């Protein structure tokens, strides 16, 4: 059993010219890459093992992210299942000049814990939500999982 705080990750990126589109905004693909990296680090830290991305739920773009902005990605395990786990990533953006911080994006990713010798899924250590927010995210993750399963049927 592990606590949520034991595997949380915070990653910070600076939006450079090669990260932007022709409008000077962070490319959506680059942001998705950063989100996947933050979530993978979090899930691998929780499992103390290699995890692979199995899916991404709902990634919405609320506000564009400008060149020169700081992008803070906060990843946290929401819930664990048998061989998979859901990681939530919150994206916050800081304008270096003004200090203004805003919530830009959120995403939920599913990872599978993989045995590196067999390439087969293996059990994930259970998670212990402690705070009210962690408990809410834990319950919400089960609802999202049930929706994913129902959509496959």
C-alpha positions as CSV (number, residue, x, y, z in Angstrom):
1,X,0.0,0.0,0.0
2,X,1.3,3.5,-0.9
3,X,0.0,6.9,-0.1
4,X,-0.9,9.3,-2.9
5,X,1.8,11.8,-1.9
6,X,4.5,9.2,-2.2
7,X,4.4,9.2,-6.0
8,X,3.3,12.7,-6.9
9,X,5.4,14.4,-9.6
10,X,5.8,18.1,-10.4
11,X,7.5,19.0,-13.7
12,X,8.2,22.5,-15.0
13,X,8.8,23.3,-18.6
14,X,9.7,26.6,-20.3
15,X,7.9,27.2,-23.6
16,X,10.6,27.9,-26.1
17,X,10.3,28.8,-29.8
18,X,10.6,25.2,-31.0
19,X,7.6,24.3,-28.8
20,X,5.2,26.7,-30.5
21,X,3.0,26.8,-33.5
22,X,3.0,29.6,-36.1
23,X,0.8,31.7,-33.7
24,X,3.4,31.7,-31.0
25,X,1.4,29.4,-28.8
26,X,2.5,26.1,-27.3
27,X,1.7,23.3,-29.7
28,X,-1.0,20.9,-28.4
29,X,1.1,17.9,-29.4
30,X,4.1,19.2,-27.3
31,X,1.8,19.7,-24.3
32,X,0.3,16.2,-24.7
33,X,3.9,14.9,-24.7
34,X,4.7,16.7,-21.5
35,X,1.5,15.4,-19.9
36,X,2.3,11.9,-20.9
37,X,5.9,12.2,-19.5
38,X,4.7,13.6,-16.1
39,X,2.0,10.9,-15.8
40,X,4.5,8.1,-16.8
41,X,7.0,9.3,-14.1
42,X,4.2,9.3,-11.5
43,X,2.9,5.9,-12.4
44,X,6.3,4.3,-12.6
45,X,7.3,5.9,-9.3
46,X,4.1,4.4,-7.7
47,X,4.8,0.9,-9.2
48,X,8.6,1.1,-8.8
49,X,8.5,-0.4,-12.3
50,X,8.0,0.3,-16.0
51,X,4.5,1.4,-16.8
52,X,3.0,2.1,-20.3
53,X,0.3,4.4,-21.4
54,X,-2.9,2.6,-22.1
55,X,-5.2,5.6,-22.8
56,X,-5.9,9.2,-22.3
57,X,-9.3,10.5,-21.3
58,X,-10.6,14.0,-21.9
59,X,-7.8,16.5,-22.7
60,X,-9.4,19.9,-23.2
61,X,-7.6,23.1,-24.1
62,X,-9.0,26.0,-22.1
63,X,-6.6,28.8,-22.8
64,X,-3.6,29.1,-25.1
65,X,-0.1,29.0,-23.6
66,X,2.3,31.7,-24.9
67,X,5.9,31.5,-25.8
68,X,8.1,32.2,-22.7
69,X,5.5,30.9,-20.2
70,X,6.3,28.4,-17.4
71,X,4.3,25.3,-17.6
72,X,3.8,23.4,-14.4
73,X,2.5,19.8,-14.6
74,X,1.3,18.2,-11.4
75,X,0.7,14.4,-11.7
76,X,-0.9,12.3,-9.1
77,X,-2.2,8.7,-8.9
78,X,-6.0,8.9,-8.5
79,X,-6.7,5.2,-8.1
80,X,-5.2,1.8,-8.7
81,X,-6.8,-1.3,-10.1
82,X,-5.5,-4.8,-10.6
83,X,-2.8,-4.2,-13.3
84,X,-3.6,-0.6,-14.2
85,X,-3.8,2.8,-12.5
86,X,-5.3,6.2,-13.3
87,X,-3.1,9.3,-13.1
88,X,-4.5,12.8,-13.2
89,X,-2.4,15.7,-14.5
90,X,-3.1,19.3,-13.8
91,X,-1.4,21.9,-16.0
92,X,-0.8,25.4,-14.6
93,X,0.8,28.2,-16.5
94,X,2.7,31.1,-15.1
95,X,3.4,34.3,-17.0
96,X,7.0,35.1,-16.0
97,X,6.5,38.9,-16.5
98,X,3.3,39.3,-14.5
99,X,3.4,36.3,-12.2
100,X,-0.2,35.5,-13.1
101,X,-0.9,31.7,-12.8
102,X,-3.8,30.0,-14.5
103,X,-5.1,26.5,-14.8
104,X,-4.7,25.6,-18.5
105,X,-5.6,21.9,-18.8
106,X,-6.3,18.7,-17.0
107,X,-6.0,15.1,-18.2
108,X,-6.6,11.6,-17.0
109,X,-4.3,8.9,-18.2
110,X,-4.5,5.1,-17.7
111,X,-1.2,3.2,-17.3
112,X,-0.5,-0.5,-17.1
113,X,2.2,-2.0,-14.9
114,X,4.5,-4.2,-17.1
115,X,6.9,-7.0,-16.2
116,X,10.0,-6.1,-18.2
117,X,11.0,-9.8,-18.6
118,X,7.7,-11.0,-20.0
119,X,6.1,-7.8,-21.3
120,X,2.9,-8.9,-19.5
121,X,0.8,-6.9,-17.1
122,X,1.5,-7.4,-13.4
123,X,-0.3,-6.2,-10.2
124,X,-0.2,-2.6,-9.2
125,X,0.4,-1.7,-5.5
126,X,-2.8,-0.3,-3.9
127,X,-3.2,3.4,-3.2
128,X,-4.3,5.0,0.0
129,X,-6.2,8.3,-0.4
130,X,-5.8,10.4,2.7
131,X,-7.2,13.9,2.1
132,X,-10.7,14.8,1.1
133,X,-9.5,15.8,-2.4
134,X,-7.6,12.5,-2.8
135,X,-10.7,10.6,-1.7
136,X,-12.9,12.5,-4.2
137,X,-10.4,11.8,-7.0
138,X,-10.3,8.2,-6.0
139,X,-14.1,7.8,-6.3
140,X,-14.2,9.8,-9.5
141,X,-11.6,7.5,-11.1
142,X,-13.8,4.5,-10.5
143,X,-16.7,6.3,-12.3
144,X,-14.4,7.1,-15.3
145,X,-13.1,3.5,-15.4
146,X,-16.7,2.2,-15.5
147,X,-17.5,4.6,-18.3
148,X,-14.4,3.4,-20.3
149,X,-15.5,-0.2,-19.8
150,X,-19.1,0.5,-20.9
151,X,-17.9,2.3,-24.0
152,X,-15.9,-0.7,-25.0
153,X,-19.0,-2.9,-24.9
